[in-house]
Amino acid sequence: MGFYYGPPEPPEEERPAGFRETMTIIWAAFSVLAVPLALILGVFFGIVLIIWLFFISRLLGAAIIIAIIAAVVGYGVWEAKHPPRLR
């Protein structure tokens, strides 16, 4: 029956992971998740800020939306005037 279920003696226990291995795994997971998590939280807090500004004043809410639109248009104009150099 040992052929089907493995050897009759229990396997040797592996040594537990050390501090460096644990920190390496944590660092790898954090480095993969940091950018998407920051983008999600940034968008969420930006929306909350815009809603809060609309509660304070309609002009403040409209001003921040106009500022965002102006920044996007300005970036588009800047990119149009500075095309990438292909070599």
N, C-alpha and C positions, 0 to 999 in steps of 0.2 A: 504494500500500500504506500510505501514511501515514495515510489515512483510517481504516483498521482498527486500526492499532497506535499511533497518536498521532504527534506531530511527530518528525521525524528527529533533531533535536538533543535531548540529555539535559535533563531538568528542572533548574532552578536548585536548589542545595542550600539547605535551610533552616538558619537559624542554630541552634546548640544551645541548649537551655533554660538559663536563668540560675539563679542561686541562689534568687531569690525564687519563681520558678515551681516549682522543685523542692521548696522548703520548703512552699509552698502545697498541692501535691499530697500530700506526706507528712502535713501537718496534717489535710487533709480525710479521708484514709484512716484516720488514727489516731483522729480524733474519731468516726468511724462505728463503728470496731471496739472502742473502749476499754470501753464499758459491757458489751457481751456477753462480752468476754474477761474482764473483772473478775468478772462473775457466775459464769462457768464456773470460773475459778480459785478463787474464794471457796468455791463449793460443793465443789470437789475437796479443797481444803485442810481444809475443815470436816469432811468425811467421814474424811479421814486423821487429823485430830485426835481424832475420836470413837473410831475404831478404836484409836489409840494409848492413849487414856485407858482403854479396856476392857482393853488389855494390862497397864496398870499396876494397875488395880483395877476390879472390877465396880461398886463404889459410885461411883467417879468417872465412869465411862461412863454409868451410869444417872442420875447427878446432872445431867450436861450435857444428856442427852435430856429429862429432866424440866424443866430450865431453858428449853430451846427450846420445849417444849410450853406452859409457863407464859407465856412471852413472846408466843406466838401467841394464846393465850386472852386474855391481858391486852390485847393490841392489839385483838382483836375486841370485848371489853367496852368499851374506850375509844371505839371507833368507834360502837358501839351507843348510847352515852350522849351522843355529840356528832355528831348527824346533820348533813349539809351543809345550808346555808341556800339555799333556792331563791328567787330573786327574780322 
